[in-house]
Amino acid sequence: MIKSGIQIEDGPIMDFCEAFGFIYIDADERTAADEKEDAVSNYPEQAGEHRDGRTCLAPFDYTATFIIEAPNKNLTNVNARIKAFNDAIRERIAGSDIRRKREITFFNPLNRVKIVGYPELIAEPKQVYHSNRYGELDWAKVELKIRVSDPKKCDFNLSLDEAPEKGINVRLSTDGRRIYVSLSRALKDDESLLLLRRGRSVSRRADGLGGSVRWKGRFRWHVRHYAQGFSPDILKNGEIYEEVLEQCRFQAGATHNNYGVKCRKASCSKYFFAARTGLYKKITFGCAVYKQNIVGDKAHRPIRVSDVAYFVSNVRIDDAGADQDNMQFQTWFTV
């Protein structure tokens, strides 16, 4: 099988087949970017033409073809794999229907090229085979189209000896109470599975004048790290620590004038919802593998070396009751 790799924005480099089930078949035989036309002037009384000669690289489209195979089962079929990829290359803007395109880097070792651009959603496979029997193998032939807006980011003489280390694929499963974790390889001594907080991190740093500057991180999902390194690893015997899940699970709670359900979340803030029969709420959490980034005796922001896997904490109030002690509610996890 021909190998290919993919990196989504500043995430880890992943094997395309291991991450999404995309088996490489073919791609454009391109060895350079296109050029923009230079200015040309023609005069009726003069032979030939006057050419400016100045030009620069032009944007272009790049297409790669893949086969996707999957058993014909619920949530593990070909459609599910295509949906997982489409979701990964688009960022949903909270509170709206807007989606932001994510830049990807496609590594094609066979053609020795690295293509950087914005991919189209895979909406219409070129060929599809669906078996009639549950559990048999289905397949689809798809084309990944990438619009390269900045050709300078591409590499048409990719050195295979200098290829960066591939990241780790994280997969989650649950029985509703526990979150089980599957990793594509064992963690190294300086790597840990960490719980991600939603929202931009806020911190203070010295401004060089004896004061401090309040700043926000640019990532919507981030981890807490300390001067001595990591926050605690959340992985134990193939599943997320129960103590960590307890912070993510909804519990009965009350304020000075109301009662309901609350979720502590990873940021240590409490999300409170007043009791109401039929109330349904959910909060999404993330987890990813990070590598320590310590220079000398100072810890810098950890480096993410895996994709991000998400799980959801759900709660439903069946009967609000009269107070938090006789309120009836259910809380469970999904992935």
Buried (B, 14 or more C-beta within 10 A) or exposed (E): EEBBBBBBEEBBBBBBBBBBBBBBBEBBEBEEBEEEEEEEEEEEEEEEEEEEEEEEBEEBEBEBBBBBBBEBEEEEBBBEBBBEBBEBBBBEEEEEEEBEBBBBBBBBBEBBBBBBBBBBBBEEBEEBBEEEEEEEEBBBBBBBBBEBEEBEEBBBEBEEEEBEEBBBBBEBEBEEEEBBBEBBEEBEEBBBBBBBBBBEBEEEEEEEEEEEEEEEEEBBBBBBBEEEEBBEBBBEEEBBBEEBBEBBBBBBBBEEEEBBBBBBBBBEEEBBBBBEEEBEBBBEBBBBBBBBBBEEEEBEEBBBBBBBBBBBBBBBBEEBBEEBEEBEBEBBBBE
